[in-house]
Amino acid sequence: MTSLSVEILAADAAEPITSAGNAQLGIAVLAGIAVIVLLITKFKMHAFLALTIGSLALGAFAGAPLAATIKSFSTGLGNTVAGVGVLIALGAILGKLLADSGGADQIVDTILAKTGKRAMPWAMVLIASVIGLPLFFEVGIVLLIPVVLMVAKRGNYSLMRIGIPALAGLSVMHGLIPPHPGPLVAIDAVGANLGVTLALGLVVAVPTVIIAGPVFSKYAARWVDIQAPENMIPARPSEDLEKRPGFGATVATILLPVVLMLVKALVDIVVDDPENGVQKVTDVIGSPLIALLAAVIVGMFTLGRAAGFTKERLSSTVEKSLAPIAGILLIVGAGGGFKQTLIDIGVGQMILDLSENWSIPALLLAWLIAVAIRLATGSATVATISAAGLVAPLAEGMSTGEVSLLVLAIGAGSLFFSHVNDAGFWLVKEYFGMSVGQTVKTWSVMETIISVVGIVFVLLLSLVL
């Protein structure tokens, strides 16, 4: 466990800042979440402001002093940004290098060149999953849409047969696999081991993406049989480049942080001796910060310099990658503040009492809470952050594997039934030229399948861990 996790757990164990009973706390939580939902959906307020105001409202409804509520929120915001902010920034840099260097296009073109017509949906899942590892969901969509549309047009495929597998690959990575912001925040909130969560996340992700991608796309193509819209095929990033990085070097760079973190997790399990020299080394190189930093530094050579980027162009690429994530960092930080406010007013004990009285398994409860917030706010990240704060006390006394499964249960719930209050819903609708009804029958159903299949596999894993 990192020193940050120890500090957060120590903070979580502090005395509640209010003496309100469970009934008042329950009302305060519902009211606080209702304020966030109302501000995001009705007034279209930015999630950072909504979470900040919602945290203050939560404290007020619970009867906590304003000064104590502000302190709780500020502490949670600072701890969260300190814990995951640098990781999100490094992930953004790696993703930008991948896109601007033409590395993503190189992966796409190489796989498609070796794929037959019947295997094309499976190739789209593979492409989206590999590219989706270091990219935020929206960036991944923008990057993959030209490929999806061109493949569908040139191969005369139904757009859904190609598009749904690609979207499934991106969505599963976004909800279940670190270093995406949602899983990182949940890991930080419940004190999970990142390497173990990554390993178990991959175990859950593989069957989930197969069922929600290539398998479901057969039915989606029957329900909504449309062709790629001509006017929506944008230019690809690498069309202006004279050369692109190699396929092998690009894949190796993307997978480097994943491999380093998995090696650390494996050594921790097999060796389990903090004084062992090998474990000391893997603890350093497999830490998220070092693993992602190594990938970024390697990527500057294998991606940037391989594409002919000058030092100035590399510097510009890094600078441009950081500006778009300012909003994400603020949302994640405010979510951490909301989480800490929940803990400090004593919601943790309330959740423990409810879980005992209702006899609901902790993993299922975490999933249901994330589902409810996802349906209300439309944001997978907000759902993950809020649910993680609510169920964090349930992690106490759990084994390392169980805590990681708690993170995955939250992530699966955060993807449930994307609809009209989700920006991703409209992004998919407009790019694919579908009606609202067609988007619900394809994209929304696909997201629901990911969520349900994901929690089923999480529960199955809990039986053997």
N, C-alpha and C positions, 0 to 999 in steps of 0.2 A: 504494500500500500504506500502511495506517495505521501510526502509530508503534507501536501495540500489536502489530500483526503483525510488525513489525521486531524488537520485543523478544522475542516468542515464538520467532521463527526463530533469533534469537541464542541463546536459551536451548536450543533444540533442537540447536544445533550444538556444545553443550558436550561435554566428555569424559564417557563413560559412568561411572556411579558404581559399576560392578562390572566385573570382568574375565572374567565367565563366557563360555563359548563358546556357539555357536549352539544346540547340543543342549540345554544347561542352560537357556538363555533360552527356547527353545521350550517346554520342560516347565514353566518358571515362568509363561509366559503362559497356557498351558492350565490350569495349577493355579489361577492367579489368577482367571481367568474362571470356572472351575468353582466356586470359593468364592463368587463373586458370584451365579452361577446357583442354587447350593444354598441360599444364604441367602434369596434372593428367592422361589424356588419352594417349597422344603421348609419353611423356617422362617417364611415370610411376613414377612420383615424389610423395612423401608422401604428403597427403593433407595439413599437417601443413605448410610445406615449400611452397606449391603452394599457399595457402591462404595468407601467409606472403608476398611473391613476388607479388602476385596479388594485394594486398592492396597498396604496394608501387607503382606499375604500375598505379593503379587507380588514386592515388594522382598526379602522374606525368602527366597522360593524361588530368587531370582536370586543370592542371596549378597551383597546390598547392605547396607551399614551401616544400622541403624534410623534414626539421626539424618539420614542423607542421604535416605532414603526419605520421612521426614516432611517434610523441606525441599522435596523435589520435589513431593509431594502438595500442600503448602500453597501453593507457588508457582503450580502449575497451577490450583488452585481460585481463588486471588486473581485471576490473569490472566483466567480465563474469566468470572468474575462481573463483573469490571471491563469486559470486552469486550462481553458480551451481556446482563448483568443489567438494565441500564437499558432496553435495547430490549424485553426481555420485559415489564418493568413498564409501559412506555408502550403496548405492544400490549394488555396486560390492561385498562388504563384505557379505551382506545378501544373494545375489545370490550364492556366493561361499559356505556359510554355508548350504544353501538349497541343493546344489549339492553334496558336500562331505559327508554330514551327512546321505545321503540316503533319506532325506525328500522328494525330488522330485520323487524318485522311489516309495516311500510309497504312495504318491498321485496317481501316475499312476496305481500301482497295485491294490489299493483299488477301484478306479473307474472302471477299466477294469473288476475286479472280479464281479461287480454288473451290468454289462452292457450286454445286449443281442446283437445278431449279427446285427439286423437292426438299433440299436441305436449307433453302434460303431463309425460312423463318428461324431456324436454329442458328444460322449464321448471324442474324440480326440480334438475337439474344446475346450471343457471345460478344459481338461488337459493342453493344450497349453496356454490357456488364463490365467489360474491360475498361472502356472509356469512362464509364460512370464511376469508377473507383475514386479518382481524384477530382471529379467535377461536381459542382452543385447541380441540382436537378434542372433548373431553368437553363443553365449554360449547356448542359448535355442535350436538352431538347433542341436548342437553337443549332447546336453543332451537328446533330444527327438528322434533323428534318430534311436537309437537302439530300442526304443519302437515301433516306426512306422514300422520298418522293421520286428520286431518279431511278431507284431499283424497281419500284412499283410500276413506273411508266415504261422503262426499257424492257422489263420482263413481262409486261402485261399482267401483273398481279393485282388482285384486289388490294386496295390500300390497307385494309384492316389486317390482312394476312401478313403483311410486312411491318406495319406500324405498331400493332399491339405487342409483338415480341420485343421490339426496341423500347417501347414505353415501359414494359414490364421490367426489363433489365435495369433501366435507369431508376425506376421507382423503388425496386427492391434494394438496390444499393443505397439510395437516399434514406430509406427508412430503417434499415437494419445494420448497415456496415459503416463503422468509423473509417476514415476521419470526417464523415459528414457531420454537420453541426448538431442535428438532433440526437443521434447516438452518442456523440461526445458529451453533450450536456447531461444526458441520462446517466452515462457512466460516471461522470463527475458527481452527480447528485446522490446516487445510491452507493458510491464507493466501490464500483465494480472494477475488476481487472480488465484492462483494455485488450490485452492479447487473448485472454480466454474468451472475451465477448466477441472479438473478431473471428476466432476459430469457430465458435458455436454459431455465430451469425452466418458464416459461410455454409455450415451444415444445414441451417434452416433455409438459407437463400436459394440453394441449388434446386431442390424439389419445388419450392414455391414459385420460382421464376419459370420453371418448365411448365407447370400447370397453368399459371396465369398468362404465360406467353404463347409458345407454339401450340399448346393444346387448346386453350381458350380461343386463340385467333381463328381456328377453323369455324367455330360457331359465330364469332363476331363478324367474320367475312360473309356469312349467310344472312345475318340480321341486317347488316349495313354494307351492301355491295356497292362501293363507290371507287372511282378512279382518282389518281393524283391530280389535284387542281393545277392547271398550267401556270397560273400567275403566282404560285407560291413557292417556286423553286429558286431559292436565292443562290448567290455565288458562294463557292467554298473558300475557306481561308487560304488554302495553299495554291490557289490558281495564280496568284501573283508572285509566287516563289520560283526561283530557278532550280532549287533542289530541296529534297526533303530528307529527314533522318531515316535510317533503315528500320525495317520492321522489328527485327530482333532487339536492337538497342532501345527502341521505343517501348516495347512490351516489358523488357527488363527494367527500365526506369520506372514505369508505372507500378510494377509489382514489387520493387525493391522495399518500400516501407512495409508492405504487407508481409513479405517474407521475414524481414527483421523482427517485426512484432510477433509473428507466429513462432519464430525460433526462440525468442525470449519466453513465450508462454510454455513452449514444449520443455525447455530446460528447467523452468521453474517447477514444472510438474514432475519431471523425471529426477532431477538432482535434489531439489528442495533443501538446499543448504546455502544460506546467505553468505557463508564464509568461503564457499567453494570458488576458486579462481575463474572457472568457466562461467559460472552463474553471475559473478560480478561483472564480467565483460558483457555478457548478453543482456544483463539488466541495464547497462548503459546504452549499447548500440540498439537495443530493442525498445527503448523508451520512445513514446510517440514523438517527442520533440526531436531527438537525434535521428530517428528513422525518417521522418519527413524532411528534416533539414538535409540529410544525406541525399535523399531523392532529388531535392531541389538543386543542390550543388552539382550532382551527377547530371541532372537534366539540362543544366546550362551548357554542358559540353555535348551530351548525346542527342539533345533536341535542338537547343539554340544554336550552338556553333556548327552543328551538323547541317543546319538549314542556311548557314551562311550569315548568321546574325553577327553584327559587330558588337563591341562592348557597349556602345551607346544604345544599340537596339535592344540588347539584353536588359540594360538598366531601364529603358523605357517600358519594356514588357512587364518587368516586375512592378514598376510604378503603376501601370494601368491595371494590373491585376488586383491591387489593394483597394482602389477607390470604390469599386462596386460592392465590396463586402462590409463597408462601414455600417450600412443598415442592418446587415445580418448580425454583426458583432453587438450592436446596440440592442437588438431584439433578444439575442442570446443572453446578454448581460442583464437586461431587465427581467428576463425569465428567471435567471438565477436569483435576482432580488425578490421576485414573487415567491419563489421556492423557499427562500430563507424566512420570509415573512410568515408563510404558512407554518413552517416548523416552529418559529419563535412564539407564535400565539398558541401553540399547543395542539395543532391539528394532528400531529403524529400519533399521539395517544388516542385521539378520537378515531383515527383510521384503524389503529390496532384493535380498539374495542369493537368497532363495527365488523371487522373481518372475523373476529372471534364469535360475535353474536350471530352473524349471518352464515357462518361456516362456508364462506366463499374462499376458494384457494387464492393465495396472494397473486399468482400469475394471472388468473382470470380477472381478478378485481382490477389489477393494473391495466389490463387490456380494455376492460369496460369503461374505466375512467377516461383513458386516452380516446376511445371511440366517441364518447359523449362530447368531449371538448373538440375533437376533430369535426364532428357534425355541426357543432355550433359555430365555430370560428372559421372553418375552412382551411386552417393552417396546420400542416403536419408538425412544423417546428414548435408552434405555440402549444399544440396538443402534447407533444413529447415533454416540453419543458414543464408545463403545468402538472401533468400526470406524474412525472418523476418527483416533483416536489411533494405531491400528495402521498405517494406510496413509499418514499425514501425510508421511513421508519420500519417498514416491513422487512427491509434488508438485514436488519439487526438479527444476528443469530443464524443467518443463512450461510451455506457453504459458498465458496468462490463461484462454482458453476451455477448455483441457484440464483445468485445475485446477477450474474451475466444473463441468465434467462429472463430475469425480471426486466432488464433493459430491453431485451428483444420483444417481450410481451408488450411493453409500452410502444416500441417502434412499430410493431404490427398494428396495434390499435390506432396509431396516428395516421395510418394510410386508408382507413375505412371510408368507403363511399364518398369520393370527391364529387362535389356538386357545385351549384352556381355561386357559392360564396368562396370558392377556391380559385386563385389566379391560374393555377395549372389547368383547371377545367377549360377556361376560356382560351388559354394558349393552345391547347390541343385542338379545340373546336375550330379556331380560326386558321391554324396551319393546315388542318386536314379538310377544311371546307365543309364541315358537317353542321347539321342543325343541332339545337339543344337536345332534342329527343334522341338523335343518333349518338351524340356524345355520351349521354347517360347510358345507353344500351351497350356501349363499347368501353370507353374510358372509365366511367364510374363503376361499372360492373367489374372490370379488370382490377381496379383498386380494391374493391370489396373482396374479390377472390384472394388477392395477395394478403390482405389483412386476416381473413378467416383461415386460409391455409397456413399462414405464418404462425398463428396462435395454436393451431392444431399440432404442428411440428414442435413448437416450444413445449407444449404440455406433454407430448410423447417423450421428448428428451428429458423432461423433469422426472419421468418414471425410472430412468436408468442412471441418472446422475446422483 
